[in-house]
Amino acid sequence: MPKVLVNGQLCVVFSAEQGSLLDALEAGQQQVNYQCREGYCGACRCKLLSGSVSYLNEPLAFVRKGEFLPCCSIPVTDIEIEVP
């Protein structure tokens, strides 16, 4: 099960039962901005510092290199992210 470091601190160990990475972050008491929860708006955009994620649904919002949307993704490996 992939570990998720947020801003340098262990936040959560991800399991598939949690749904999306956004759901797991919320369960770990991490505050993440969001609106649509489906990859349309990009409000939950975070920086991916290390590791890799996979999209459950390809996002429609613009995502720059080094960023991802936790609302429609899951970690493939241990990851370190930066949440604004």
C-alpha positions in Angstrom: 0.0 0.0 0.0 1.5 3.3 -1.1 2.5 5.9 1.5 1.6 9.5 0.9 3.9 12.3 2.3 2.3 15.7 2.3 4.5 18.7 2.7 7.2 16.4 4.1 5.1 14.6 6.7 3.4 11.2 6.4 -0.3 11.8 6.0 -1.8 8.5 5.0 -1.2 5.0 3.7 -3.4 4.7 0.6 -5.7 1.7 0.1 -8.0 1.1 -2.9 -11.1 1.1 -0.6 -10.5 4.9 0.0 -11.5 5.7 -3.6 -9.4 8.7 -4.9 -6.3 10.2 -3.4 -8.4 13.2 -2.4 -10.7 11.0 -0.4 -7.6 9.4 1.3 -6.2 12.9 2.1 -9.4 14.0 3.6 -9.5 10.8 5.7 -6.0 11.7 6.9 -7.3 15.2 8.0 -5.4 17.0 5.2 -7.0 20.2 4.0 -7.2 20.2 0.2 -9.1 22.8 -1.9 -11.6 21.1 -4.3 -14.8 21.8 -6.1 -15.9 19.3 -8.7 -14.2 16.1 -7.4 -14.0 14.8 -11.0 -11.1 16.5 -12.7 -13.1 19.2 -14.4 -12.1 22.3 -12.5 -8.5 21.8 -11.3 -9.1 23.4 -7.9 -7.4 20.5 -6.1 -4.2 20.7 -8.2 -1.1 19.6 -6.2 2.6 19.2 -7.0 4.0 15.7 -7.3 7.5 15.9 -5.8 8.3 12.1 -6.1 6.6 8.9 -7.1 3.9 8.3 -9.6 0.1 8.5 -9.8 -2.4 7.0 -12.1 -5.7 8.7 -13.2 -9.0 6.9 -12.6 -10.5 9.2 -15.1 -8.4 11.5 -17.4 -8.8 15.0 -16.1 -10.3 17.7 -18.3 -8.6 20.5 -16.3 -5.2 21.7 -17.5 -2.4 20.0 -15.6 1.2 21.2 -15.9 4.2 18.9 -15.8 4.9 18.0 -12.2 1.3 18.6 -11.1 -1.7 16.2 -10.7 -5.3 16.2 -9.5 -5.9 14.1 -6.4 -9.7 14.1 -7.0 -9.3 11.6 -9.9 -6.1 9.8 -9.2 -4.5 7.1 -7.1 -0.9 6.6 -6.1 1.0 3.9 -7.9 4.1 4.1 -5.7 4.9 5.9 -2.5 4.5 9.6 -3.3 5.5 12.9 -1.9 3.3 15.8 -2.7 3.0 19.5 -2.0 -0.5 20.8 -1.1 -0.9 24.6 -1.4 
